[in-house]
Amino acid sequence: MNVIELTAELMALSARTAPKASGQDFIETKVITGDDLKRLNEDMVKYGIESGKKNFDRDGKNVERSGAVLLVSLNKPKKAGLNCGACGYNKCDELPDFKKGTEFDGPMCAWRLIDLGIAIGSAVKTASMLNVDNRIMYRIGISAKRLNLIDGEIVVGIPLSATGKNIYFDR
């Protein structure tokens, strides 16, 4: 295992151990390397063309040039049971079941989305501590979901690179 892949595994550990609402864990992680990076790139370019959305080609090329990508998802997240109204419904049992969306599925409990954000933040903190360049990309998640690379209603990708210049910024 090379240092980029090791970093991705350590990032997955950080996402796993991040705090979660009510102590319930619906976070999934998967490290993507090798030929799957090329497949991810190709699908991102394809989706950008199909959807007419910008920068899927740019981010896809970044994925292809990366040493690894960490995928982080929410997989079948249950409602937190707090009846807080943050999702737009006063009681958790009023929140409808997931329905397939254009890119991701929802609606869902706001606290589960916060869990995802905390897990992602913990993962990128680990990469930063190890001086591995990274960037959180929603576009990767769309293609990862389309390619069934990971289970989940919402998927985010974090590409990793270690070169003389961060390939994810000043593009």
N, C-alpha and C positions, 0 to 999 in steps of 0.2 A: 504494500500500500504506500503510495507517495504522500508527501506532506499536505497537498491540497485535499486529497481524499480523507486523510486523517483529520484535517480541520473540519471537513464536512461532517464526519462522524461525531466529532466533539460538539459541533453546532447542534446536531440532532439530539445529543445528550442534554445540552442546555435547553432546547425547546421542550424536551420530555420533562425535565425537572422544574420548569418554570411554574410559578403559582397558578392555580386555576380556581374559578368560582366553585364554591361548595366542595372543593377537593375532587371534582369529577374531571376525568381526562378524556377528551375527544380529539386530541391532537395526533396526527399521523405524520411521519417523516419518511423520506426516502432519498438516498444519495444516487444521483444520475451521473454516469461517466461514459466514456467511450462512444460507441455507435449510437447510444441513446441521445447524446448531445447533438449529433448530426440530425437524427430523426426529429428532435425537438426544434432545432433551427428550421428545418424544411417545413414543418407544420406551422411554425410561427409566420414564416414568409407567406405560406399558402393562406392562412387565416387572414392576414393583413390584406391580401388581394381580395379574398371573398367578401370580407366585411367592409372594405374601403377605409379601414382605420389605419392611421399613420404609425410609423416607427416600429411595426412588428418586424420588418426586414432588418432594421438597424439592431434591435435587441436580439433577434435571431442570430445574427452574425456574432454578437457578443457571446451568446451561448455557445456557439460552435468553437469560439476561441478560448473558452473557459476550460479549466482543469476538471471541474465538477460543478454540479448544480444540486443544491439542497432543496427538495420540495417539502413544503409544510402545508398540511390541510386540516380542515375541520371535517371529521367523518361521523355522520349521524349524530350531531350534537343534540342532546336533550335540553329541554328548557331548565333553567336554573331553579325555578320554583319560588322566585322572590316576589312575584306580583308587583314589580317596580314600575311598569309602564314604559320602560326605555325602548322597547320594540315597537311601541305605538298601540299596544293593547294593555288595558288595565290589569288583566289577570292572565297568567301564563296559559291557562287552558283555553283562552280565546285566540291565542296565536295559532294561525293555520299551519297545517303540515307543509313540508317542502313541496314546491312545484319547480319543474325544470325551467330555468331561465335561459336567456340567450347565451350567456357565458357561464354563469354559476347558478346555484339553486338556493331558494329562500322562500319565504322570510325565515329568520331565525332569531333566537334570543340574543339580545345585545351583549349580554355578559359572555356568551360563547365567542362572539367576535372580539371582545376585549381579551379573552383568553388567547385567541390566535395572535393578536397584536403583541401581547406580552411574550408569547413563545418565540415569535419572530424577532422581537427586540433582544431577547436573551441569546438567540442564535447569532445574530450579527454582532453582538457585544463580544462573543467568543472569537469570531473571525477577526474583529478589530484588535483584540488583545494579542492575537497571533500575527498581526500585520498582514493579513490576507485580504486583498481587495474584494469587495462584494457590493452588491446593490439589490435591494428588494424590488422584484418585478412582478407586477400583476399579469403582464402579457405572457410570461412563462407559464403561469398557472392555467391559463385558458387552454394552451396547447397540451400541457401535461394532462389535463382533464380529458381533452378530446382523444388523446392517445392512450388513455387508461393507464398512465404510468403510476398513479396513486389513487386510492379511494378518497372521496370527500366531496362535499357540496361546494366548498370554496378551497381553492388551491393557490398558493403563492410560491414563486421560485426565487432562490437566491443563488446567482452564479458566483463562482469563485475564481480568482486569478491572482498570480504572483509574478508580476513583471516589473520592469523599471518605471512604468507609468500605468496608472489605473485606467483600464480599458473601458470602464463603465461611466466615466465622467469626461467632460470636454470632448464629446464625440463629434 
